[in-house]
Amino acid sequence: METFANAGGIAPAQQQHSEIKQIDQLDLFRMNNVHATPEDKEETKEIIRILKEDYDQYESEADRWNREKILGKLNEIVTEWIKEVSE
């Protein structure tokens, strides 16, 4: 059974460190949007710049790592709870 968090690409906490690649968030966006036009890509860069520079509202690598670590642990807890409840 594949869990929700694993479907979203988050590995269990004990595997996270080895499986998470350090990918720039803009590169990740581009990989997920291969059909984006050059204009879309430029607008995306501008939105990210605005979020980072004007509003300080863009997730840092450290924040991303922490979020993924927490979600991985939450996934473990929920998975274990589901196993216990379904017995």
DRENTOR-792085 format. One record per residue (C-alpha): residue in three letters; residue number from 1; x, z, y. Coordinates in nm, 3 decimals, padded with zeros to 5 digits, m for minus. Last residue first. Layout:
+---------+-----+---------+---------+---------+
: residuo : num :      c1 :      c3 :      c2 :
+---------+-----+---------+---------+---------+
:     ALA : NUM :       X :       Z :       Y :
...
+---------+-----+---------+---------+---------+
// end
This chain:
+---------+-----+---------+---------+---------+
: residuo : num :      c1 :      c3 :      c2 :
+---------+-----+---------+---------+---------+
:     GLU :  87 : m00.569 :  01.319 : m00.505 :
:     SER :  86 : m00.684 :  01.113 : m00.203 :
:     VAL :  85 : m00.638 :  01.395 :  00.047 :
:     GLU :  84 : m00.278 :  01.462 : m00.054 :
:     LYS :  83 : m00.177 :  01.095 : m00.049 :
:     ILE :  82 : m00.344 :  01.047 :  00.289 :
:     TRP :  81 : m00.162 :  01.352 :  00.427 :
:     GLU :  80 :  00.173 :  01.219 :  00.304 :
:     THR :  79 :  00.110 :  00.883 :  00.472 :
:     VAL :  78 : m00.002 :  01.056 :  00.793 :
:     ILE :  77 :  00.310 :  01.273 :  00.807 :
:     GLU :  76 :  00.547 :  00.985 :  00.726 :
:     ASN :  75 :  00.382 :  00.760 :  00.986 :
:     LEU :  74 :  00.412 :  01.038 :  01.245 :
:     LYS :  73 :  00.784 :  01.057 :  01.167 :
:     GLY :  72 :  00.820 :  00.682 :  01.215 :
:     LEU :  71 :  00.615 :  00.698 :  01.535 :
:     ILE :  70 :  00.847 :  00.969 :  01.670 :
:     LYS :  69 :  01.160 :  00.769 :  01.586 :
:     GLU :  68 :  01.008 :  00.452 :  01.733 :
:     ARG :  67 :  00.924 :  00.634 :  02.057 :
:     ASN :  66 :  01.274 :  00.787 :  02.075 :
:     TRP :  65 :  01.441 :  00.449 :  02.020 :
:     ARG :  64 :  01.222 :  00.288 :  02.286 :
:     ASP :  63 :  01.296 :  00.569 :  02.532 :
:     ALA :  62 :  01.671 :  00.532 :  02.470 :
:     GLU :  61 :  01.648 :  00.153 :  02.508 :
:     SER :  60 :  01.464 :  00.200 :  02.838 :
:     GLU :  59 :  01.091 :  00.136 :  02.870 :
:     TYR :  58 :  00.987 : m00.039 :  03.190 :
:     GLN :  57 :  00.790 :  00.148 :  03.454 :
:     ASP :  56 :  01.045 :  00.200 :  03.732 :
:     TYR :  55 :  00.787 :  00.051 :  03.972 :
:     ASP :  54 :  00.982 : m00.191 :  04.189 :
:     GLU :  53 :  01.296 : m00.245 :  03.983 :
:     LYS :  52 :  01.190 : m00.226 :  03.621 :
:     LEU :  51 :  00.826 : m00.334 :  03.638 :
:     ILE :  50 :  00.905 : m00.599 :  03.899 :
:     ARG :  49 :  01.195 : m00.736 :  03.695 :
:     ILE :  48 :  00.980 : m00.743 :  03.381 :
:     ILE :  47 :  00.708 : m00.932 :  03.564 :
:     GLU :  46 :  00.965 : m01.177 :  03.703 :
:     LYS :  45 :  01.118 : m01.241 :  03.361 :
:     THR :  44 :  00.770 : m01.299 :  03.218 :
:     GLU :  43 :  00.691 : m01.541 :  03.500 :
:     GLU :  42 :  01.007 : m01.734 :  03.418 :
:     LYS :  41 :  00.918 : m01.747 :  03.049 :
:     ASP :  40 :  00.563 : m01.859 :  03.119 :
:     GLU :  39 :  00.694 : m02.133 :  03.349 :
:     PRO :  38 :  00.929 : m02.255 :  03.076 :
:     THR :  37 :  00.623 : m02.278 :  02.850 :
:     ALA :  36 :  00.557 : m02.019 :  02.582 :
:     HIS :  35 :  00.502 : m02.161 :  02.235 :
:     VAL :  34 :  00.772 : m01.944 :  02.077 :
:     ASN :  33 :  00.596 : m01.631 :  02.201 :
:     ASN :  32 :  00.695 : m01.359 :  01.956 :
:     MET :  31 :  01.061 : m01.455 :  01.971 :
:     ARG :  30 :  01.042 : m01.463 :  02.351 :
:     PHE :  29 :  00.902 : m01.110 :  02.369 :
:     LEU :  28 :  01.178 : m00.985 :  02.139 :
:     ASP :  27 :  01.436 : m01.152 :  02.360 :
:     LEU :  26 :  01.282 : m00.977 :  02.663 :
:     GLN :  25 :  01.297 : m00.645 :  02.479 :
:     ASP :  24 :  01.669 : m00.685 :  02.410 :
:     ILE :  23 :  01.724 : m00.647 :  02.040 :
:     GLN :  22 :  01.925 : m00.358 :  01.899 :
:     LYS :  21 :  01.832 : m00.392 :  01.538 :
:     ILE :  20 :  01.632 : m00.121 :  01.369 :
:     GLU :  19 :  01.689 : m00.118 :  00.994 :
:     SER :  18 :  01.982 :  00.120 :  00.950 :
:     HIS :  17 :  01.859 :  00.386 :  01.191 :
:     GLN :  16 :  01.497 :  00.353 :  01.087 :
:     GLN :  15 :  01.539 :  00.412 :  00.715 :
:     GLN :  14 :  01.502 :  00.792 :  00.710 :
:     ALA :  13 :  01.230 :  00.772 :  00.975 :
:     PRO :  12 :  01.008 :  00.533 :  00.782 :
:     ALA :  11 :  01.031 :  00.178 :  00.918 :
:     ILE :  10 :  00.835 :  00.055 :  01.217 :
:     GLY :   9 :  00.755 : m00.316 :  01.208 :
:     GLY :   8 :  00.389 : m00.305 :  01.301 :
:     ALA :   7 :  00.280 : m00.344 :  00.938 :
:     ASN :   6 :  00.510 : m00.051 :  00.864 :
:     ALA :   5 :  00.317 :  00.161 :  01.113 :
:     PHE :   4 : m00.017 :  00.065 :  00.962 :
:     THR :   3 :  00.093 :  00.149 :  00.610 :
:     GLU :   2 :  00.147 : m00.101 :  00.335 :
:     MET :   1 :  00.000 :  00.000 :  00.000 :
+---------+-----+---------+---------+---------+
// end
